[in-house]
């Protein structure tokens, strides 16, 4: 553990590289813990921090136009540098160093990396759109109209949510997915297959086991040799941590910035939060990198605590949610070490759940329109308690009563 610091931090400089939710929460967390030293917040986008989950949901549906979280960053006593991109780090022999950007240099005693993630780009000369920033979302929403031929590459969370919104606006939507089922990368093909029927019911054409060779003017060239004509193409095949600018530095990378349970990087005085970090989870005994709002919301508190000498540590039960085709999907835990699956209820209905178990211990669950099951199941996972799989599968038995199997 780092030495406990005094309340007054006059003369100390903390730099936060990343102007999204994770960066904002880091600054707010420091101030909440009475850190009164200098903080500089650097963001590549020209906008103040905003919320991303509504971009593919309420904003795309026209229910919101702006998701800004903190328009007045000055109230946090932070030196804000928007429209400035981090380009490198020069760390000193001890704690501290210099963050280089496309606008200059910033000396730091501590540096918090919160640069997030960037979309994967497909080959080809055609225009491909993405749904990552608020500008992306506003531009795409303006294009959605009845009869628009929209090709979405990827049937993951974003692809499904965008297909929902576009179909609702009368677009002719085709989703192309290389895997055998929607959400296969996120939850596995067996569970993802349970959502396949939602697409046809919403009037969306779903093409599974279909790889895209390239995006070209007027459509998508398929690896099978086929051609999918489209007026617009949205690429939604995942993101990568925005850490390429750190390659060659002393900051160790492992599918993101490699950090410990305190979110400390390999270089003294450097930390990471949000989508760009790959943290060691004691709970699941492996390094995890999450790409969801909950991580960006919660991890900054752990860093703020460590920086101010308060009790800290970060070992969450991962959580995320999605709204697609009129359904609320929630997931908690990590199913990478599971050896069996238990389905709760009937997936043909609008309310059901899936539990992943390692032996008799639930390690993850996915729920559809079942918030009570999510709440109780998440508590089981947090406790690391065994459960009776037969009772878990019975929707007439509260999940909490399945514990102790």
Buried (B, 14 or more C-beta within 10 A) or exposed (E): EBEEBEEEBEEBBBBBBBBBBBBBBBBBBBBBBEBEBBBBBBBBBEBBBBBBBBBBBBBBBEEBEEBEBBEEBEEBBBBBBBEBBBEBBEBBEEBBBBBBBEEEEBBBBBBBBBBBBBBBEBEBEBEBBBBBBBEBBBEBBEBBEEEBBBBBBBBBBBBBBBBBBBBBBEBBBBBBBBBEBBBBBBBBBEBBBBBBEBBEEBEBBBBBEBEBBBBBEBBBBBEEEEEBEBBBBBBBBBBBBBBEBBEEBBBBBBEBBBBBBBBBBBBBBBBBBBBBBBBBBEBBEEBBBBBBBBBBBBBBBBBBBBBBBBEBEBEBBBBBBBBBBEBBBBBBBBBEBBEEBBBBBEBEEEBBBBBBBBEBBBBBBBBBBBEEBBBBBBBBBEEEBBBBBEBBBBBEBEBBEBBEB
